[in-house]
């Protein structure tokens, strides 16, 4: 890594990493202060700050949170040397620790990870931590934008008084249906096996299943905004609706069938409610399909087959035909990942973040996980399954 300490326009020191400015070239300390003040969560009990640098972010964070534990991750020894050379002993306090490895950090639900965006750009896409840090940042940006909307939905959804998860399986195998482009080909497989499996579908793919007269066991709704409530309009579906506590409240309010509310980890209101009611918490990875995956896991299924879980796009289509979310993929900032068939496909930062979640989740789950998307991104510990292998798995004689 290439480190360069420079002098800013106001006379303060500033820093570049790999020719990317970590701080402002005009008012580095002041701008770092504004960023920390804008993003810090006062309800968190422990903070992890990514990047030690010249200490501007750390100094402001310390002012705001006082004696709460702060762990600062630095990327290499050279960074630590630069910090020491340009700072006194003000940071040597019992509640501050420095770490060169993120796996040394104890993860708790009340932890806030602070990731200044310049660090992600500076380390580059080939750095082993790039995708993880980008996933964290994207989730934080999304949460900040929707926080008030989420709280309003939470309060409205709680008022409905719906039960949480009811563990009632009809079959040992569950299918999770997302709306990736591969569903165009595999929806026909799903139609043939629908009597042998329990089908759970995300809202954006519900109308696709209706087109093929496939009746799911449950539909999962997680979006806080009102933009996607059209997923549930003009449908005949009146089966089970599983909705996240912060999902747009108009969907469960208007649903004519059974409803089940889901509480997510990492959201303080849902964690408090779940503790009071003694109901389970679900891990979420920032998408409705990750919510559905955690739901299926919590329901106790032994095996799960993924449909339309592409996490990328081999062509320029982002979703299956007839999906309420289908659009052309923008050819900006695309990245390459390995697909299940060994080729390379395009993906973007958002889908890459979800892929990383699946990579981690599928290595720790007790379920056997299969993916039907030949041109979908390869997920660690997940087996690609062909049409005939699928029929063998569900004991369907269809040859």
N, C-alpha and C positions, 0 to 999 in steps of 0.2 A: 504494500500500500504506500502511496505517495502522500506525505503530510507536508503542509506548508503553512507556517504562521506568518501572517501579514499584518499591516497596520491599516485600520479602517479610516474612513474620512474624518471621524470625530476624534481620532487619536488612540482609540482602544485597539487592543489586539483582536484579530479575527483569524479564522482558520479555514483552510481548504483541504479536502481529502480527494485524491485522484482528480484534481482540477475542478472539483465541485465545491462551491461555497457552503460551509456548514452554517455560518451565521451571516447576517447582513454585512455588506461592505461599508455601510454608512453608520449604523447604530447597533452594533451586535448585541450588547448587553440588554438594551432597552427592548429590542425586538424579541429576544429570547424570553424576557420577562412577560411580554404581552402574550406570547404563545402559551407559556405555562399557565398563566392566569386564565386563559380562555378554555383550556382543556382539562385542568385538574378537577377531579371529583372529590369534593370535601368529605363525602361519606365513605370513601375507601379507607381501609385500615392499614394498607401496606402499598408502597409504590415501587415500581421498577422503571427506572429511567434508562432508555437505550442511548448510549453515547455519553462519554465523559467529556471529551473535547477540552475546552478551556474553562469549563465549570459554570458557565452562565446559567444554563437551565437548572443545574443542581442548586445553585445559590438561591434562585427565586423559589424553587420547590421547597427548599428548607424553610424559607420565610413563611410560606403558606401553610405547611403541614406540621411545622414545629417538631414535636417529639415522635411522630409516627415513623415506623421503620421505612427506610429508603435503601433500595439496592440499585447501584449504578453499574450497568454492563458496559465494559470498554472492549474494543475490537482486537487490540494487540498491545504489546508492551510499549511500543513507540508512543502510542496515544497516552498511556499512563505517564510516561516520562515527560511529555509536553505539558500535561496537566500539572505535574509536580513542579516543573520549572517555572510556571507562571502563576502559582497559587501558594499561599501560606498554609497555615494549619487550621483555617476556619472550618474545614470540612471534617476534621478528625473528631467525630462525635459518636457516642454509643449507638445512635439510631441509624448511622450511615455505614454501609458496607459496599465494597467494590467487588465485582465479579468478572472473571474472564470467560466463564462458561454459564450459559443460561440454564443448564440442567441443575445448577446449584441452587436455583431459586425455587422456593416452596410455593406452589400454586394454590391459592385459596380463592373462593368466590368473591371476596371483598378486596381483591388485589386489583390495582390499576396499573397497566403497562403503558408508558408514555413513549411514543415513537415519533420524534421529529422527522418529517418527511425528507429533508436533505440527506440524512444518513442512508436511507434506502437507495436514493439515487446515487450517492457517492460510492457505496460498496459494489454496486453493479449487479446485474442479474445472475452472474455466475458465482456469487458468494453463497456459501451454504445456508446462510440465514436470510437471504433476500426474500424468498417466498413466504417464510414464516412472518417476518416483520411486515411485509406488505399485507398479509392476511389480517394481522392485528390492526394495522392502520385503517384498512378498509372497513372493518367492523366498527371501529371507533367513530369514523366519519359518518357511517350509516346510522349508528346509534344516536349521535349528537343531533343529526338532522331530524330524526323521528322521535326524539325523547318525549316531547310534550304530547304528540299524537299517541304514542305508546301508552302513556299514563292514562289518557282519556279513555282509550280502548280497554285498558285493564279494569278501570273502575266500572265501566259499563258492562263488561263481560262478567265480572264478579256478581253483579246485581242479578244476572240471569239464574244464578244458583244451580248451575249444571254440575253433574258429578265429574270426577276425573276418570282415569283409565279403568276400564272394566276388562279383566283378563279372561276373555271368552274366545277361544280359537275353534275354528271349524276344521282346519287342516294343520299339518305340521310345517308346511311350506307357505311362506308369504311372498307375494310379488309386490315390489315397489315400482310404481309407474310414474316416471318423470316425463318431461316433454321434449327431450332431445331429439334431433333429426333421425336417429336410428329407429325410433318407434314407428316410422313409416313402414319399415320392413317387418319388424317383430310384433306389431300389434296383431297380426294374423296368427302368430304362435300363441299369443295370450288368449285369443278367442277360443282356440282349440283346447286349452288346458284350464279354462276358467272354473270347471266343476271340480278340479283336483287341488286347487290352491285358494288362499285368501288374498284378495287383491286390494291394495291400498294405492290411491292415486293422488297426486298433487292437483290443486285446483286448476292449473293451466292445462292439464291433460284430460280433465273430466269430459269435456265435450267430444274429444277424440274417441274415448271409450263409448260414449253414447252413440256415436256414428256407427260403431261396429256392434252395437247391442251387447256390450260387455258391462255387467253390473258389478261394481266394486263392493267390497265389504266396508270400506271406509274412505272418505275423502279428507285430505289434510289441508288446512288453511292456516297461513302464518303471516301474511303480509299486513303490516300496520296501516298502510295507506289505502285510500278509497279507489286508487287507480285500477285495481284488479278485481273489483267486486263483480265485474261483468263475467268472470269465470263461473259464477253461480247463478247468473240470470238466464232465463229462458232455457232451463234444463228441467228434466223430469225427475231428477234425482231426489229421493226422500229417505235415503239410508243414513248411516251414521256419519256425522261430521265431527272430526277431531280438530279443534282450533286452539292455537296458542293464546295464552292469556292476554297478549298484547296485540293480537290480530284485529283487523278492522271489525268493529262490533256489529256492523249492519249485516254481515254475513250470518253469524249465528242467530241474531235476532230474527231474521226473516226465514231461517231454515225450518222446514216443516217436519223433519225427521228427528231421530235421537241425536243429542249433542253431548260432547265430552270436552271439557276444558283441560288444557295441558299447561303445566307450570315448568318454566325453563330455568336452568342454572344460570347464574350470573346476573339475574335481574332481581334487585333487592326486594321489590314488592312481591314477586311471585315466590321467592325463597321464603319470605316471612309467612305468606299465606299457606304455602305447602307445609311448613313446619307446624303451623296452628292446626291445620286440617289432617296432618299426617298422611299426605299424599305424595307420590313420587315426583322427583324433579328429572327433567330430560335435558340431556346435553344438546346444544344446538350449534350448528356451524355457520349460521348466517343465511341459509336458504331453506325453503320449504321442504326440499327433498331430504336435507340432513335432519330436519325435525321428524319427518316421516320415518327415516331410518331408525332414529332413537326410539320412536314410538313402537315400531315393530319389535325392536330388541327388548323393550320393556314388557311387551305383551307375552314374551316367552317363546317366540318361534325358534326352531332349531336351524332352519335354513331360510335364506332370502335370495330371491332372484331379482336383479335390477333390470328394468326396461326403460329405455330412453334416458339413461343416466350417462350421457356422453361426456360432459365436462369439457367440451370442445366442439369443433365443427370441421369436418373433412371438406365440405363445400362451403358456400357462403350463406347457408341457412342456419339460424341459431336454434330453431325449434321445429318440432314435428308439424306436418301439414295439418291444418284445422285447429292448431293450438291457439289459444287466446293471446299468446305471447310471441308468436312467430314474427320474425323480422330478418332483414338482411344483416349479415355480420359486417361491422365497420372494419375496413382493412387498415386500421391504425393500432400501433402498439401490440400487434399480435405476436404470440410466442409459439414455439413448437414443443409438443410433447409426444411421447410414444403411445401409439394406439394398441388395442388388444390384438390386432392382426400384425403387429410389428412395423407398420408404417408410421409416418409422422403426420400429425394433424395440427391445425391451428387451435389456439385457445387465447384467452385474455386474462387480465389480472384477477377479475372477479371469479371466473371459473377456476383459475389456478388456485385461488384461496380455498375454494370448496374441495378441490382435488386433494390438497394438503390435509384438510380435515378428514376426508375419507381414508387417506393413507394411514393416518394415525389411528382412526377409529377402527378400521378393519383389521388392524394388527392386534387389537386388544379385545375385540368382541368374541363371545363364545359361539356366535352363529357362523355357519358356513355361508359364504357370500359368493354369488355367481353374477356375472354380467353378460347380457346378451348383445351388447353394442360392439360389433367388430371394429367399427371406426370410432369407438369411444376411447377416452384416455385410460391408460392402464393404471389400475388402482392396486396398491401393494396388498398382497395376501388375498386377492380376489381372482377367481378362476373365470376365464372366458368360457361360455357355454354355447354350443351350436344348437340348431333347431332339434335335431334328433337326440342329442344329449339331454336337452330339456325334457323331451317326452320320456326318455328313460328315467330321468330324475323323479318325475311325478307319476311314474308307473302307468303311462298312457300308451296303449298299443295303437300307434298311428303311423303305419308304414304302408 
